[in-house]
């Protein structure tokens, strides 16, 4: 009797539920690199390399630990290109009597897995992914009966549960949230830290060559690959961040500099999301640095909030709302995604910088995603599903459970306010205040309308005008609606005409 355990590319954790307590002598671990998972959206080539290289290193670690691993490579001539096809081949190959896997992180695969028992002819057991602080049942219990699912209150429950940054029943420093202290414009300099670079070894170089061959015209560059692909490397990246960048993380986490894509950001989310790091061990390292006196409280709290607050909350929303969530479009935005999201060729300096570094690094931090690329798509009325698929493919840390609510809810307001209390729409003044992008831009951030004016300014009031009826009752948007109404109907017609001209000038 042989059990076949399927390990997915974002489940690279030795203690994952599908392996825990299992007898290696009667278990075969299946890992499969398949084109279907690399192409269901247009993935950045560095993201593909990260996942495949990490899978190969993890398979080697499992083998060294005594597991029998059946690893199907992307260039295997018999590779069917799908997980279901590889499961079928492996069941026959090993005479497996049952299949076991930890639940996938996307509804797409979760629903596919529901049909595997019938197609394979053997029982298929899905185990909950318990590599999170809150289980599905925990989130459901918290959400039950609430009119609004606000992250702040969920975060407080996670703090109490974990004991992180707590003095008994009270938060350290007397406050739960120090976000108001984390909104400073960026301070440039010659000595900003960078995430730890990891030079590709022979295994990773082989994957780089494979991806270059299989995706010669793919999205994103392959040069200067620097991601960690083993747990040991990920732990080294965590230690490096805590020592070099965490002390400055709080103050400038919302800032943007053209010459410094990282500022004080950790770039640990890819490793958390594929399983090389665990959320509590990351947060405990940050808390320990604060308790040792080397890190300001606003930095430690801001980072921990992102991990046990926002990350856990987003996951809860994703699974609670179901597979149709990714198709929500409350604002009825229909415009196609601009071509420059794929090329970075635009005269808007902020978008050129954010998309350019995305093409190079498969990385942009949360404010670049929310207030530059996301803000533009929101103002321009781009189809939120197209925006969702771009984010899902573009970033190394993007898996649907974490990416979709961030994009559709937080960034595009496509869920109508379920997740965010307001749409994150802003004119060019926000970007000017929080970055150095505007100083070198072809557009004038201080001009409100006409050719040559910042497109964010030309589109902002048109966005408010289009949705004035909806936003008039929103406490955080009502003031903007009242301001628009005071402008008068003639000015509103001018705003609409100028926004249409702006979009036409941008090729939209």
C-alpha positions as a printed Julia matrix, in Angstrom:
508×3 Matrix{Float64}:
   0.0    0.0     0.0
   1.61   3.21   -1.21
   0.36   6.73   -0.56
   1.21   9.37   -3.12
   1.75  12.81   -1.54
   1.58  15.72   -3.96
   3.68  18.74   -2.93
   2.92  21.97   -4.78
   5.39  24.7    -5.59
   4.19  26.95   -2.76
   4.27  24.17   -0.15
   8.03  23.89    0.32
   7.88  23.34    4.07
   9.3   20.21    5.73
   6.44  20.12    8.24
   3.63  20.71    5.73
   0.44  18.9     6.77
   0.56  16.38    3.9
   3.93  15.04    5.14
   3.55  15.4     8.88
   3.34  12.05   10.69
   3.59  10.05    7.49
   5.76   6.92    7.11
   8.47   7.52    4.45
   8.62   3.75    3.85
   5.1    3.65    2.39
   5.0    7.13    0.86
   6.06   8.51   -2.49
   6.33  12.31   -2.72
   5.37  13.66   -6.12
   6.62  17.05   -7.28
   5.93  18.15  -10.84
   7.0   21.12  -12.91
   4.16  21.6   -15.42
   3.53  24.17  -18.12
  -0.07  24.59  -17.04
   1.02  26.16  -13.76
   3.6   28.36  -15.48
   1.2   29.69  -18.1
  -2.36  29.98  -16.68
  -1.47  33.66  -16.41
   1.54  35.34  -17.99
   4.08  34.84  -15.2
   7.27  36.82  -14.8
  10.19  34.61  -15.81
  12.02  35.28  -12.53
   8.96  34.08  -10.63
   9.0   30.84  -12.63
  12.71  30.42  -11.88
  12.16  31.07   -8.17
   9.45  28.43   -7.85
  11.15  25.77   -9.98
  14.59  26.25   -8.43
  13.12  26.19   -4.92
  11.16  23.03   -5.78
  14.32  21.28   -6.99
  16.27  22.23   -3.88
  13.38  21.18   -1.65
  13.13  17.82   -3.42
  16.84  17.26   -2.78
  16.37  18.11    0.9
  13.46  15.65    1.19
  15.54  12.93   -0.48
  18.39  13.58    1.93
  15.91  13.27    4.81
  14.88   9.79    3.67
  11.81  10.43    1.53
  11.28   8.8    -1.84
  10.71  11.7    -4.23
   9.34  11.34   -7.74
  10.29  14.63   -9.42
   8.93  15.4   -12.9
  10.89  18.1   -14.7
   9.44  20.62  -17.09
  11.54  19.26  -19.95
  10.66  15.61  -19.31
   9.5   14.27  -22.69
   6.52  12.48  -21.14
   5.38  15.46  -19.07
   1.65  16.02  -19.69
   1.83  19.69  -18.74
  -0.85  19.5   -16.03
  -0.91  18.49  -12.38
  -3.85  16.17  -12.98
  -2.02  14.47  -15.81
   1.1   13.99  -13.73
  -0.9   12.62  -10.82
  -2.52  10.08  -13.16
   0.86   8.96  -14.47
   2.33   8.75  -10.97
  -0.59   6.72   -9.57
  -0.02   4.16  -12.33
   3.75   4.27  -12.02
   3.77   3.56   -8.29
   0.56   1.58   -7.91
  -0.62   4.2    -5.41
  -3.66   3.34   -3.32
  -4.37   6.92   -2.22
  -3.39  10.51   -2.94
  -2.82  13.07   -0.2
  -2.15  16.79   -0.52
  -2.31  19.95    1.48
  -5.01  22.19    0.07
  -3.83  24.43   -2.78
  -3.62  28.19   -2.29
  -5.97  29.03   -5.17
  -9.62  28.28   -5.78
  -8.67  27.3    -9.34
  -6.64  24.31   -8.12
  -8.88  23.62   -5.14
 -11.84  23.05   -7.46
  -9.73  20.97   -9.85
  -8.58  18.79   -6.95
 -12.2   18.03   -6.08
 -12.43  16.03   -9.32
  -9.23  14.07   -8.96
 -10.67  11.14   -6.98
 -13.1   10.36   -9.8
 -10.51  10.75  -12.55
  -7.75   8.84  -10.74
  -9.86   6.03   -9.31
  -8.25   6.29   -5.86
  -9.21   8.26   -2.73
  -7.85  11.82   -2.6
  -7.47  13.48    0.81
  -7.08  17.27    1.08
  -5.63  18.47    4.36
  -5.93  22.03    5.61
  -2.89  24.22    5.15
  -2.05  24.99    8.76
   1.04  27.09    8.07
  -0.97  30.16    9.13
  -1.9   31.66   12.47
  -5.63  31.59   11.73
  -7.42  28.55   10.32
 -10.42  28.84    8.0
 -12.66  28.12   11.0
 -10.92  30.81   13.06
 -11.55  33.44   10.43
 -15.15  32.36    9.91
 -15.78  32.57   13.64
 -14.31  36.08   13.76
 -16.21  37.27   10.67
 -19.58  35.79   11.6
 -22.2   38.47   12.19
 -19.94  41.45   11.43
 -21.3   44.17    9.15
 -17.79  45.07    8.02
 -14.65  42.94    7.97
 -12.1   45.5     9.11
  -8.53  44.27    9.32
  -7.65  46.33   12.41
  -9.97  44.36   14.69
  -8.85  41.01   13.26
  -5.22  42.09   13.78
  -5.84  42.74   17.45
  -7.16  39.2    17.81
  -3.99  37.86   16.19
  -1.84  39.9    18.56
  -3.7   38.5    21.54
  -3.49  34.96   20.17
   0.24  35.05   19.47
   1.32  37.32   22.32
   3.46  39.33   19.91
   4.23  42.85   21.16
   1.95  42.38   24.15
   2.31  43.31   27.82
  -0.19  40.92   29.33
  -3.54  41.85   27.78
  -2.37  45.26   26.55
  -0.32  46.19   23.48
   3.19  47.39   24.19
   3.49  51.15   23.95
  -0.2   51.53   24.79
  -1.33  51.41   21.16
  -2.19  48.63   18.75
  -1.19  50.46   15.61
   1.63  52.92   14.85
   0.77  53.37   11.17
   0.45  57.15   11.52
   4.2   57.25   12.21
   5.03  55.22    9.1
   4.11  57.69    6.35
   7.19  59.84    5.99
   8.46  60.8     2.54
  11.58  58.8     1.68
  14.98  60.01    2.76
  17.53  59.22    0.06
  21.17  58.53    0.67
  24.18  56.6    -0.47
  23.94  53.83    2.1
  20.43  52.44    1.91
  20.41  48.7     2.67
  19.51  46.07    0.1
  18.06  42.6     0.58
  20.64  39.85    0.72
  21.62  38.6    -2.74
  21.96  34.88   -3.34
  24.14  33.89   -6.27
  22.59  31.08   -8.35
  24.17  27.67   -7.79
  24.36  24.95  -10.43
  20.76  23.86   -9.85
  19.39  27.38  -10.19
  21.56  28.11  -13.23
  20.1   25.04  -14.89
  16.6   26.37  -14.21
  17.56  29.79  -15.55
  18.72  28.17  -18.78
  15.54  26.08  -18.98
  13.25  29.09  -18.52
  15.23  31.13  -21.05
  14.79  28.28  -23.54
  11.11  27.58  -22.86
  10.02  31.24  -22.51
  12.31  33.14  -24.9
   9.85  36.02  -25.31
   8.41  35.81  -21.83
   7.48  38.61  -19.49
  10.28  40.0   -17.33
  14.05  39.81  -17.36
  16.21  36.91  -16.17
  19.39  38.87  -15.49
  20.8   39.2   -11.96
  18.62  36.53  -10.34
  19.08  37.03   -6.59
  16.23  35.27   -4.76
  16.75  32.7    -2.02
  15.79  29.21   -3.18
  16.5   27.18   -0.01
  15.35  27.46    3.58
  18.89  28.19    4.69
  19.14  31.08    2.25
  15.73  32.39    3.3
  16.76  32.33    6.97
  19.91  34.25    6.04
  17.75  36.82    4.25
  15.58  37.19    7.36
  18.61  37.73    9.6
  20.07  40.23    7.13
  16.84  42.24    7.03
  16.5   42.37   10.81
  20.08  43.57   11.18
  20.36  46.03    8.31
  16.94  47.31    7.21
  14.35  46.74    9.93
  15.43  49.75   12.07
  14.47  52.11    9.22
  11.49  50.13    7.97
   8.78  52.0     9.85
   9.45  55.58    8.88
   9.82  55.22    5.12
   7.8   52.12    4.28
   5.4   54.22    2.18
   8.14  56.12    0.32
   9.36  55.63   -3.24
  12.73  56.46   -4.81
  13.56  55.88   -8.47
  17.14  54.81   -7.72
  16.28  52.6    -4.73
  13.58  50.0    -5.36
  13.93  48.41   -1.92
  14.44  51.26    0.59
  14.07  49.39    3.93
  11.68  46.69    2.73
  12.32  43.08    3.64
  11.47  41.24    0.38
  10.69  38.19    2.51
   7.14  37.68    1.21
   8.24  35.37   -1.66
   9.84  33.06    0.89
   6.84  33.17    3.22
   4.46  32.47    0.38
   6.3   29.43   -1.02
   6.93  28.0     2.44
  10.65  28.56    3.04
   9.84  30.77    6.04
   7.02  30.6     8.58
   5.07  33.7     9.63
   5.57  33.31   13.36
   9.32  32.72   13.13
   9.64  35.9    11.05
   7.57  37.94   13.51
   9.37  36.51   16.51
  12.72  37.54   15.03
  11.41  41.09   14.55
   9.97  41.24   18.07
  13.23  39.95   19.55
  15.15  42.73   17.77
  12.79  45.32   19.22
  13.01  43.88   22.74
  16.81  43.94   22.43
  16.59  47.69   21.85
  17.87  47.84   18.3
  14.59  48.53   16.48
  11.97  51.29   16.97
   8.53  50.12   18.02
   6.82  51.65   14.97
   9.08  49.57   12.7
   8.52  46.31   14.57
   4.77  46.85   14.9
   4.38  47.92   11.28
   6.14  44.81   10.02
   4.33  42.41   12.34
   0.98  43.97   11.35
   1.7   43.17    7.71
   2.38  39.5     8.5
  -0.05  38.39   11.22
  -2.57  41.13   10.51
  -2.9   41.91    6.84
  -1.53  38.66    5.38
  -3.75  36.46    7.56
  -6.77  38.7     7.07
  -6.4   38.74    3.28
  -6.25  34.95    3.22
  -9.41  34.73    5.3
 -11.28  37.05    2.96
 -10.13  35.12   -0.12
 -11.36  31.73    1.06
 -14.55  33.12    2.61
 -15.66  34.94   -0.55
 -15.26  32.0    -2.92
 -13.99  31.51   -6.47
 -16.22  34.19   -8.04
 -14.46  36.92   -6.06
 -11.86  37.44   -8.8
 -14.59  38.46  -11.25
 -16.16  41.19   -9.13
 -16.39  44.6   -10.77
 -18.43  46.9    -8.54
 -17.34  50.04  -10.41
 -18.08  48.46  -13.81
 -14.62  49.25  -15.16
 -14.15  47.82  -18.67
 -11.08  49.44  -20.2
  -8.33  47.0   -21.35
  -5.01  46.91  -19.53
  -2.6   49.38  -21.18
   0.25  47.87  -23.19
   2.81  49.78  -21.13
   2.06  47.53  -18.17
   3.91  44.85  -20.14
   6.69  47.04  -21.59
   7.23  49.91  -19.15
   7.31  52.31  -22.1
   5.48  55.39  -20.88
   6.37  59.04  -20.28
   4.81  58.93  -16.8
   7.9   58.71  -14.6
   6.18  57.01  -11.66
   4.68  54.26  -13.8
   7.88  53.88  -15.78
   9.84  53.39  -12.54
   7.37  51.02  -10.85
   6.75  48.9   -13.94
  10.4   49.02  -14.97
  11.6   47.6   -11.68
   8.8   45.03  -11.87
  10.12  43.9   -15.24
  13.66  43.73  -13.86
  13.08  42.32  -10.38
   9.59  40.73  -10.22
   9.22  43.06   -7.23
   7.64  46.34   -6.25
   6.65  47.28   -2.72
   3.09  47.75   -1.53
   2.8   51.5    -2.12
   4.1   51.21   -5.67
   1.48  48.53   -6.3
  -1.35  50.39   -4.55
  -0.71  54.06   -5.28
   1.09  54.01   -8.63
   0.1   51.09  -10.89
  -3.09  50.31   -8.97
  -4.12  53.95   -8.61
  -3.66  54.56  -12.33
  -5.72  51.5   -13.29
  -8.46  52.56  -10.87
  -8.64  56.14  -12.17
  -8.52  55.01  -15.8
 -11.31  52.47  -15.32
  -9.28  49.39  -16.29
 -11.04  46.02  -16.04
 -10.11  44.79  -12.52
  -9.83  41.16  -13.64
  -7.15  42.16  -16.15
  -5.36  44.1   -13.4
  -5.64  41.05  -11.13
  -4.09  38.73  -13.7
  -1.24  41.18  -14.3
  -0.39  41.4   -10.59
  -0.73  37.64  -10.19
   1.85  37.04  -12.91
   4.15  40.01  -12.39
   5.33  39.54   -8.81
   7.41  36.78   -7.27
   5.31  36.75   -4.1
   1.93  36.68   -5.89
  -0.28  33.67   -5.26
  -3.99  34.14   -5.7
  -5.02  33.8    -2.05
  -2.89  36.83   -1.16
  -2.88  38.74   -4.44
  -6.56  38.74   -5.44
  -8.03  40.51   -2.39
  -5.15  42.98   -2.38
  -5.8   43.81   -6.04
  -9.57  43.51   -6.4
 -10.48  44.74   -2.93
  -7.78  47.08   -1.69
  -6.47  48.47   -4.98
  -9.39  48.41   -7.44
 -12.4   48.59   -5.07
 -13.97  45.91   -7.27
 -15.65  44.26   -4.29
 -17.55  47.48   -3.53
 -15.96  48.08   -0.15
 -16.03  44.64    1.43
 -12.31  44.81    2.14
 -11.4   48.51    1.98
 -13.38  51.36    3.51
 -12.61  53.61    0.53
 -11.1   53.41   -2.95
  -7.4   54.29   -2.91
  -7.69  56.98   -5.56
  -5.32  59.93   -5.51
  -4.09  62.72   -7.74
  -0.45  63.29   -8.61
   0.13  65.27   -5.42
   0.3   62.08   -3.35
   2.98  60.58   -5.59
   4.85  63.92   -5.59
   4.83  64.0    -1.78
   5.89  60.39   -1.29
   8.49  59.98   -4.05
  11.12  61.64   -6.2
   9.47  60.46   -9.42
   7.85  63.75  -10.41
  11.07  65.77  -10.62
  12.12  63.95  -13.78
   8.7   63.46  -15.36
   7.6   64.7   -18.77
   4.3   65.76  -17.17
   3.69  68.66  -14.78
   2.44  67.38  -11.46
   1.18  70.85  -10.5
  -0.96  71.29  -13.63
  -4.55  70.1   -13.27
  -5.71  69.79  -16.88
  -4.66  69.94  -20.49
  -1.9   68.27  -22.49
   1.24  68.2   -20.4
  -0.57  68.0   -17.07
  -0.04  64.95  -14.85
  -2.47  62.24  -16.02
  -3.28  61.4   -12.4
  -4.58  64.96  -11.96
  -6.56  64.86  -15.2
  -8.2   61.55  -14.29
  -8.85  61.97  -10.56
 -11.88  64.27  -10.66
 -13.34  62.36  -13.58
 -13.17  59.23  -11.42
 -15.01  61.02   -8.62
 -17.56  62.33  -11.12
 -18.24  58.88  -12.61
 -18.95  57.4    -9.19
 -20.33  60.41   -7.31
 -23.65  58.75   -6.49
 -21.89  55.76   -4.92
 -19.26  57.77   -3.03
 -21.59  60.45   -1.66
 -22.58  58.14    1.21
 -19.02  56.98    1.93
 -17.71  58.9     4.97
 -14.15  58.83    3.6
 -15.15  60.0     0.1
 -18.09  62.34    0.72
 -15.87  65.42    1.04
 -14.43  64.84   -2.44
 -17.94  64.5    -3.85
 -19.04  67.74   -2.19
 -15.96  69.51   -3.57
 -16.82  68.25   -7.05
 -20.42  69.43   -6.73
 -19.27  72.94   -5.79
 -17.34  73.11   -9.06
 -20.59  73.3   -11.03
 -21.84  71.44  -14.06
 -19.81  73.42  -16.61
 -16.56  72.53  -14.85
 -17.64  68.9   -14.56
 -18.17  68.76  -18.32
 -14.67  70.16  -18.8
 -13.27  67.51  -16.45
 -14.96  64.73  -18.39
 -13.73  66.05  -21.72
 -10.19  66.51  -20.44
 -10.1   62.98  -18.97
 -11.29  61.54  -22.29
  -8.58  63.5   -24.11
  -5.97  62.29  -21.59
  -6.89  58.65  -22.09
  -6.81  59.09  -25.86
  -3.36  60.68  -25.65
  -2.2   57.66  -23.64
  -3.55  55.29  -26.28
  -6.42  54.12  -24.11
